[in-house]
Amino acid sequence: MNAQDRIQMLALLKQSVARVVRGKPEAIELVVTALLARGHVLIEDVPGVGKTTLAQAIARSLNLSFSRIQFTSDTLPSDVIGVSLWRPERGEFEFLSGPIFTNVLLADEINRATPKTQAALLEAMNERTVTVDKTRYRLREPFLVLATQNPVEYLGTYPLPESQLDRFLIRLALGYPERQEELNLLAEGGVEGELESLAPVLDAAQVIEIHGSVRKVRVAEPLLEYILELVHRTRAHPALTLGVSTRGALALHRASQALALVEGRDYVIPDDIRRLAVPILAHRVILAGGEVGEGWSRSEAERAVINEILNVTAVPL
């Protein structure tokens, strides 16, 4: 695949998803960036704003398999990764794979699952393998998890610890559509018909090929220094008790390469890093003191700190 073909296909992918996810070009671009960077996305939002539609549109536009898990407090790790059953007629165990063996997984309301189940999912996300009864099974490629959590409800939930949040490349919120977009949706009666008619614009093999191209995107030395400066400032900020880890710095670097490719370039510019700093770094810090609550208020405070750091850090020219 040459550069021009890649640019055209990625543009078609964004256009395809935008047919059903209306008025959210930034969210679409972030999800595509995560896919190309081999990362996962945490969508922090209320029900009914298009999270499932976004996941299905990505899967259909890429001709990929799609699964959904609706997490509850009694969801077990085996409900996610699968289970081995004894087959007496054959005298052996048979592994029945769980819904995680797919290309695009919607992990709905992940904060309703117990920590043990969350850990099983997040370990598989990180390792891209599942081990059952000492046998290792490799997950499909490409593999993208879109996990959701409701930042308003707290009853019966198990908030993801910071070490688990760090496994997600990007955290974002879709938000409600603009008034005109919502009016158009009402007039059309929804997007179910449009979603069913989406045709693939890329396949799994082409996505995997683009993964290789991401690593070749050039990042100049001053931009590497800029990423490091942003990260170091989070570690020294008085509003934070814990700053961004080295894994967070690597995530920002890799995602910047992927975003440059999505934008049709083979080199990173400062704007790529600035656009990604909040969705990639904000969920990797821990606020100082206990005065900030959970949900929206906590997330907004984390984003505000990263935005403040962006505003006071010199941008390389």
N, C-alpha and C positions, 0 to 999 in steps of 0.2 A: 504494500500500500504506500503510494507516494504521499508527499506532504499535502498536495492539493486535494487528493481524494479524501484524506483524513479530515481536513478542514471542512469539506463539503458534508461528509457523513456526520460529523459532530454537530454541525449546524442543523442538519435534518433531524437529528435525534432531539435537540432542544425544541425544534418546531413541532415535532410529533407529540412530545409530552405536553407542550403548551396548548395543544388543541383541547385538552381535557382539564389541565391544571391552569385555570385562567388567572391572569394578572399576577403571576408569581415567578417572573423570569429569574430573579436572584436565587430563590430557593431551588429552582430547577437546575441552575448552573452549579450551585453548591453540591447537589446530589450527584450530578454528572462528574464533577470534580472528584468527589469521594470515590465513585466507581472506578475512575481512571487511576486514582492513587491507591487503589486496593484497600480503602478504608471503609468505615461504617458510619452511619448517621443516627444521632439521637434527635428525634423531633419532640420538642416540649411544647405541647399545645392542648387546647380543649378539644373534645370530640366534635366531629362534624365539619371540619375545615378542609378535608381533602387528603388526609394522610394516606388512607388506603388507595384512593384514586391515583395518587402520585406513585406509590409502589407498583401498582398494577400497570400504569402507563409506562414506567421504565422497563418492566419485564416484557410487555407486549412490543414495545418499540425496538427491543433488542432480541426478540425471539428467544427469550429465556424462560425457564421454569419459575413458577411463583408459588410460595406457600405463606400461610398466615397462621400464627399462633395467638390465640386470645388468652393471655395469662390471667390466672386467678391464684388465690392463696393455696389451692390444692394441686396446682400444676407441678408435676414431678420432673426431675431431670430426664427420666426415661421418656416422658411425653415429648421432649424436645429432641433428644439425640437418638432415641430408639432403644430396643431391648433385644436380648438374646433369648430365644425360646427353645426348649428341649424338644426335639422331634424323635420320639421313641421308635418310629418305623424306620428311621434312618440311623438311629444311634448316634446323633450328633446335634449340636446346637445350631440354630439358624438365626442370623441377625436380621431383625426387621427394622429397617432404617426409619428414623423419625423425620419430621417436617424440616429439620435443619439441612437435610440433603436436597438442596435446591439451589438455584442461582440467586434469586431475590427473595429474601425472607422478611415479612412484616411481623415484628415482635410487638404486638399490641399491648399497651399498658404493662410494660416490663416491670414497673415498680409495684405491681400487685403480686408478683412472684416472690417466693421466699428467697433468702440469700443463697441457699444451696442451689436452687434452680437457676437463679441469675448467674451464679458462678459457672455452672455447667455450660450455659449459653455463651458467656463472655470468654471462657477459656477456648471453646471451639472457634469463636470468632477470631481470636488472636492467633491460635495455632493452625487454624484451617484444617484440623484433623479432629477425629473423635476416637477415643479409646474405650472399648467395651470388652470386658473379660480378657484383658491383655492383648487384644487384637486392635490394631490401629486402622482406621478407615479415613481416607482422604475425602474432604468435601469437594464439591464441584467448583470449577472455575469458569467464569468469574463468579465471585460470591460477595453479595452485598446485603447487609442487614440494615433495615430501617426500623429502629426501635422507637416506640412512642411512650410518653408518660404525660399524665394530666397534672399540671402544676397547681391546680386548684384543690383537688381532692387529696385528703391525707388519711382518712379513715380506712384502715385495712390495707395500708400500703407499706412497702419496705424501700425507703429511698436508697438509691444506688450510692455506695460509698465512693469516696474520691478515687481510690485505686481502680474501681471498675469504670467510673466515668472516663478515666484516662484512656480506656480501650477504644472509645469512640473518636474517630478522626474529627468529626464536625458535630456541633450542636446547633440547631436552628429552630425557629418557630415560623409556622406558615402564616398565622394570623387570619383574620377575616378578609374576604375579597373586598375590593373597592365597590362603592355603591352601584356604579354602572355595570360592572362585571356581575354583581349579584343579581341585578335586574335582568341582565341577559340570561343568566342561568334559570331564573324563574320563568322567563318567557319561553325558554327551550325545554323546560321540564327536566333539567338535569343533564348529565353528560354520559349516562350509561350507554346510549346508542353510539355515541362518538367513541367511547372507550372500546367497545366491541369491534369497531371498524378499524382500529389502529393497525397499520401494517408495519412489519419489522423494517428498520432501516440499517441495522447492523446485526451481526450474529456473534455468538460466543467467541469464535476463533478470531474475529476481527477485533473484539474488545481486548482479548489477551495480547494480540499483536500491538495494540496501542499502549498497553501496560509497559511493553518494552521501550516504546518511544518516549514515555514520560521520563524515564531514567536518563535519557540523552538530552533533555532540555537544559540549556546552559544557565547557570546561576553565577553571576560575577562575584568576585571576592568581597566588594563593598556591600553587596546584598546579603552575603553570608554573615558579615559583621553586623548588619542591621538586624537580622533575625536574632542573633546572639544578644545584641544590646537590648532588644525588647524582652527577651526571656530573662536576662539578668536583672532588668529593672523590676520585674514581677517579684523576684527573690528579695529585693531590698525595699519594696514598697511598704510603708507603715500600715496600710489598710489590710495587708495580707499576712497570714502566719505561715503560709506555704506558697512558694511560687511555682512556676512551670518547670517540669522536669526536662531532662535531656530528650526523653521520648517525645515530649511536646515540641521541642525545637526541631527534631527530625520530622515530626508530623507537619509542621508549618513549612519546612523546606520542601517536602515531597508534594504537599498539596499545592504549593506555589508553582511547582513544575507542571502539575496536572492542569491547573487553571490557565497557565500560559498556553498549553496545548489546546484547551477548550476555546481560547480566544484566537487561535490560529497562529501562535508564535512558537519559535523553538528557543526562546530565551525568556527569562523572568524579568519583570520590571517592578519598581517599588510599589506600584498600585496593586499588583497581585498580592503582595505580602500584607499591605494595609487592608485590603478587602477581606482577607482570610484571618487576620489576627484575632478578631473578636469571636467568630464561630469556632475557631480552633483552640484558642488559649483560655477563654473565659471559664470554661467548665473544668479546667485543670488547676485552678487556684483555690485556696481556702481562705475565706475572709477572717480577719482578726475579730475577736470578741464575739459575744453571743447575742448582740442586739439585733442582728439581721435574721429574719425568719427563714422560712422555706419557700419553695415555689417561685412565683413571679418576682417577689421582692428580693429574694436571694440572687436569682439569675440576673435581674436588672443591676444589682449592686456589683456583681462580678463583671458584667459587661462595661459598667461605668468605669471601673478601675482600669480595664484594658484600654478603653477609649482615652482615658486620661494619659496613660503611658504613651499611646500613639501620638497624642497631641504635643507631648514634651520631648519626644525623641526625634533628633534630626534625621531627615530623609536623605539618603545618598543621592547625589546628582549624577 
